[in-house]
């Protein structure tokens, strides 16, 4: 799930003609500083979206909103000095991103580490000692993201292009559902009414280490319940008729389904679970009539489902839920047995009692 954006930097104040065209040219000595004024223009290599291909052939699209900027950060590799501090990069007229420093001067050392983050957040904090920055994030049901670019290392000789490869650092979560009742006479009677994901990690701080080119979530401070579905949808029988869970109906394609974003979290026993609420149609079975049932509940624990009980950043998870009507109409069976007599002492002399 990634896309490539190319930043084209035009430096009008360079004194050496053509020095920015050679990517493998030797870098200037570390002590040298080149002062340049420049503009940055970002062109879209594909469209405005990041896409991930799913096992079922569908697509889940996470859009980079043209009306929202991303943040650009530049750090001197040797000293960790901050050159660009969370500068917002806005979109231009034809959907192209553009950053104009209005003739501003940037001192470019021999080696610079660039990183970017989408969407732009004003409260990003840079820690010079660690060459890292902390990104706060709070998810909602409708907002995708965030995205963080891989660190790009460039010298003054390579500033003709700055490729930014954005990667997801959260999890994209959704569900599929079907009726797995083994008794054919009890199949096809379930109507899904509600689906709720409990205790979803939805706020935290991402610490992005620019020098190492990697990051991790250091704090998850908010758990919430996500109302995934509410409606009245007949549930298909068997895995062949399994469907994605949408907001108000079951759908065939993943990009039509109700999905939400969560911060990668450790799965703990009895904490994260999915609650399915369903109704059952009335039916006749073995000469008896069974009336309709309302608001039946099945709980699905997430613990033990994922490898190591850990959600990996940047992954999409689709949980497959099987509703079994046999758990509602369970037969009560008896196993009677007769034990032997217990040996007791019989006293003929009543004075012993």
C-alpha positions in Angstrom: 0.0 0.0 0.0 2.2 2.8 -1.2 2.5 5.4 -3.9 5.4 7.5 -5.3 5.3 11.2 -5.5 8.1 13.1 -7.2 9.2 16.5 -6.0 11.0 18.6 -8.6 13.3 21.2 -7.1 14.5 24.0 -9.5 17.5 25.9 -8.1 17.9 29.2 -9.9 20.9 30.5 -7.9 23.5 27.7 -8.6 26.9 28.9 -9.9 28.0 25.6 -11.4 26.0 24.8 -14.5 24.6 21.2 -14.7 25.8 20.1 -11.3 22.3 19.0 -10.3 21.8 16.5 -13.1 24.4 13.9 -12.0 23.0 11.6 -9.2 26.3 9.8 -8.7 28.6 12.9 -8.6 30.8 13.2 -5.5 29.4 15.2 -2.7 31.0 18.5 -1.6 33.1 18.4 1.5 31.1 18.4 4.7 32.3 21.9 5.6 31.0 23.4 2.5 27.5 25.0 2.4 25.7 26.0 -0.7 23.0 28.7 -0.4 20.2 28.3 -2.9 16.7 29.7 -3.3 14.2 27.2 -4.7 10.6 26.2 -5.4 9.2 22.7 -4.9 6.6 21.2 -7.2 5.1 17.8 -6.6 3.7 15.9 -9.5 1.4 12.9 -9.3 2.9 9.8 -10.8 -0.5 8.0 -10.8 -3.7 9.5 -9.4 -4.6 11.0 -6.0 -4.8 7.8 -4.1 -2.7 5.2 -2.5 -3.9 1.7 -3.4 -3.4 -1.8 -2.0 -4.2 -5.0 -3.9 -6.3 -7.5 -1.9 -6.4 -11.3 -2.1 -9.9 -11.2 -3.6 -8.9 -8.8 -6.4 -10.6 -5.8 -4.9 -9.1 -2.5 -4.0 -9.1 -0.3 -0.9 -8.3 3.3 -1.7 -6.9 5.8 0.8 -7.1 9.2 -0.8 -4.6 12.0 -0.3 -7.0 14.9 -0.2 -6.1 17.7 -2.7 -7.2 20.3 -0.2 -4.9 19.1 2.6 -1.2 19.6 2.6 1.5 17.2 3.7 4.5 18.1 5.9 8.1 18.3 4.6 11.0 17.9 7.0 14.7 18.2 6.2 17.5 17.4 8.6 21.3 17.7 8.2 22.5 14.1 8.4 25.8 14.7 10.3 24.6 17.1 13.0 20.9 16.5 13.2 20.2 20.2 12.6 16.7 20.9 11.4 16.6 22.6 8.0 12.9 22.4 7.2 10.7 22.3 10.2 7.3 20.7 9.4 6.7 22.9 6.3 3.3 22.4 4.8 3.2 21.6 1.1 -0.1 22.6 -0.5 -1.7 21.5 -3.8 -1.6 23.8 -6.8 -4.0 24.7 -9.6 -4.1 21.4 -11.5 -4.0 19.1 -8.5 -0.2 19.4 -8.3 1.4 20.0 -4.9 3.6 23.1 -4.7 5.8 24.7 -2.0 7.0 28.2 -2.7 9.5 29.7 -0.3 9.1 33.1 -1.9 12.8 33.4 -2.7 13.8 32.1 0.7 17.3 30.9 1.2 18.1 27.4 2.5 21.6 26.4 3.5 22.1 22.9 1.9 24.9 20.9 3.6 26.5 18.0 1.9 24.0 15.4 3.0 20.3 16.0 3.9 17.7 13.6 5.1 14.2 14.4 3.9 10.9 13.0 5.2 7.3 13.8 4.8 4.1 13.1 6.6 0.4 13.3 5.5 -1.8 15.0 6.5 0.0 18.1 7.8 -0.2 18.4 11.6 0.9 21.7 13.2 1.8 20.0 16.5 4.6 17.7 15.2 7.6 17.9 17.5 11.2 17.4 16.4 13.8 15.9 18.7 17.3 16.9 17.5 19.2 14.5 19.8 17.3 11.5 18.3 16.8 13.0 14.8 13.2 12.0 15.0 9.8 13.7 15.2 6.7 12.8 17.1 3.4 12.7 15.1 0.1 12.8 17.0 -2.8 11.0 15.4 -6.5 10.5 16.4 -8.6 8.3 14.1 -12.2 8.7 13.1 -14.5 6.4 11.1 -14.1 8.6 8.0 -10.5 9.9 8.0 -7.8 7.8 6.3 -4.2 8.0 7.2 -1.8 8.9 8.3 1.0 8.3 5.7 4.7 8.7 6.3 7.3 8.7 3.6 10.5 6.7 3.7 13.6 8.8 4.5 15.3 10.2 1.4 19.0 11.0 1.5 20.2 13.7 -0.9 23.2 15.8 -1.4 23.3 19.2 -3.2 24.3 17.3 -6.4 21.0 15.3 -6.2 18.4 17.9 -5.6 17.0 17.9 -9.0 14.4 15.3 -7.9 13.2 14.2 -4.5 11.1 11.0 -4.6 8.7 10.6 -1.7 7.3 7.1 -1.2 4.4 7.3 1.2 3.5 4.3 3.4 0.6 3.6 5.7 1.5 3.4 9.4 -2.0 2.5 10.7 -4.2 -0.5 10.1 -7.2 -0.7 7.8 -9.8 -3.0 9.3 -13.0 -4.6 7.9 -15.1 -7.7 8.1 -16.7 -10.5 6.0 -19.6 -12.6 7.3 -21.5 -15.8 6.5 -23.8 -18.4 8.0 -21.8 -21.5 9.0 -24.7 -23.4 10.6 -24.1 -27.1 9.9 -27.7 -28.2 10.0 -29.3 -27.5 6.6 -32.7 -27.1 8.1 -31.4 -24.2 10.2 -29.4 -22.4 7.4 -30.4 -19.1 5.8 -32.4 -17.8 8.7 -30.0 -15.2 10.1 -30.3 -11.4 9.6 -27.3 -9.3 10.7 -28.6 -6.3 12.6 -25.4 -4.8 14.2 -21.7 -5.3 14.2 -19.5 -3.5 16.7 -15.7 -3.6 17.1 -14.8 -3.1 20.8 -11.7 -1.4 22.3 -10.0 -0.3 19.1 -6.8 1.7 19.5 -7.6 5.0 17.9 -5.2 7.7 19.2 -1.4 7.7 19.8 1.9 9.2 18.9 4.1 7.9 16.1 7.9 8.4 16.6 9.5 8.6 13.2 13.3 8.1 13.3 14.6 9.9 10.2 18.2 8.8 10.6 17.2 5.1 10.8 14.4 5.4 8.3 11.9 3.7 10.5 9.4 4.5 13.2 7.0 3.0 15.7 3.9 3.8 17.8 5.1 4.8 21.2 1.8 5.5 22.9 -1.8 4.4 22.5 -3.9 6.5 24.8 -7.5 6.0 23.6 -9.7 3.0 23.0 -13.1 3.3 21.4 -15.9 1.1 20.1 -16.6 1.4 16.4 -20.1 0.9 15.1 -19.4 -1.0 11.8 -22.9 -2.0 10.7 -26.5 -1.3 11.6 -29.3 -2.5 9.4 -31.2 -5.7 8.5 -29.1 -7.9 6.1 -29.8 -11.6 5.3 -26.5 -13.5 5.8 -25.4 -15.9 3.0 -24.8 -19.6 3.8 -21.3 -20.9 3.6 -17.9 -19.3 2.6 -19.0 -19.3 -1.0 -21.6 -16.7 -0.1 -19.5 -14.7 2.3 -19.8 -11.0 1.8 -18.1 -7.8 3.1 -19.9 -5.9 5.8 -21.0 -2.4 4.7 -22.4 0.4 6.8 -26.0 -0.6 6.2 -25.8 -3.7 4.0 -23.6 -6.5 3.0 -21.6 -5.8 -0.2 -19.6 -7.8 -2.7 -16.5 -5.6 -3.0 -14.0 -4.5 -0.4 -14.0 -0.9 -1.6 -17.7 -0.7 -1.0 -17.5 -2.0 2.6 -17.4 -0.2 5.9 -13.7 -0.1 7.0 -12.0 2.0 9.6 -8.5 2.9 10.6 -6.8 1.9 13.8 -3.4 2.3 15.4 -1.4 -1.0 15.5 -2.0 -2.5 18.8 -1.1 -5.6 20.9 -4.1 -7.9 21.2 -4.9 -8.9 24.7 -7.1 -11.6 26.1 -10.7 -10.3 26.8 -9.9 -6.8 25.6 -10.5 -6.6 21.8 -13.6 -8.4 20.5 -16.3 -8.1 17.9 -20.0 -8.1 18.9 -22.5 -9.4 16.3 -26.2 -8.8 16.9 -28.7 -10.7 14.7 -32.3 -11.8 14.3 -33.6 -15.2 13.4 -36.6 -16.0 11.1 -39.3 -18.3 12.4 -39.2 -21.8 11.0 -40.6 -25.4 11.3 -38.3 -28.2 12.3 -39.0 -31.8 13.4 -42.7 -31.1 13.7 -42.3 -28.0 15.9 -42.7 -24.4 15.0 -40.0 -22.0 16.3 -41.0 -18.4 16.5 -38.7 -15.5 15.3 -35.9 -14.4 17.6 -34.7 -10.8 18.1 -31.3 -9.4 19.2 -29.3 -12.6 19.5 -25.6 -11.9 20.3 -22.4 -13.6 19.3 -19.0 -12.5 20.6 -15.9 -13.0 18.6 -12.6 -12.7 20.4 -9.6 -11.3 18.4 -7.1 -12.8 20.8 -5.3 -15.8 19.2 -6.3 -14.8 15.6 -3.2 -12.8 14.6 0.4 -14.1 14.6 2.0 -13.1 17.9 -1.2 -11.2 18.8 0.3 -8.1 17.2 -1.1 -5.9 14.5 1.6 -4.8 12.0 1.7 -1.2 10.8 0.6 -0.7 7.2 -1.4 -3.9 7.0 -5.0 -4.4 6.0 -7.0 -6.9 8.0 -10.3 -8.4 7.0 -11.8 -10.6 9.8 -14.0 -13.5 8.7 -17.0 -14.0 11.0 -19.1 -17.2 10.9 -22.5 -17.0 12.5 -23.8 -20.4 13.7 -27.5 -20.8 14.5 -26.7 -24.1 16.2 -25.3 -22.0 19.1 -28.8 -20.6 19.6 -30.8 -23.8 19.2 -28.5 -26.2 21.0 -30.0 -29.5 22.0 -29.8 -30.5 25.6 -28.4 -34.1 26.0 -28.4 -36.3 29.1 -26.0 -39.0 30.1 -27.6 -40.8 33.0 -25.7 -43.4 35.0 -26.3 -45.5 38.1 -23.5 -45.9 40.6 -23.0 -48.8 42.9 -24.1 -49.0 46.6 -21.9 -47.3 49.1 -20.5 -49.7 51.7 -21.5 -48.6 55.2 -21.0 -50.1 58.7 -24.1 -51.5 60.4 -24.0 -51.6 64.1 -26.1 -54.1 65.9 -25.5 -52.5 69.3 -27.5 -49.3 69.3 -25.4 -48.0 72.2 -22.7 -47.3 69.6 -24.7 -44.6 68.0 
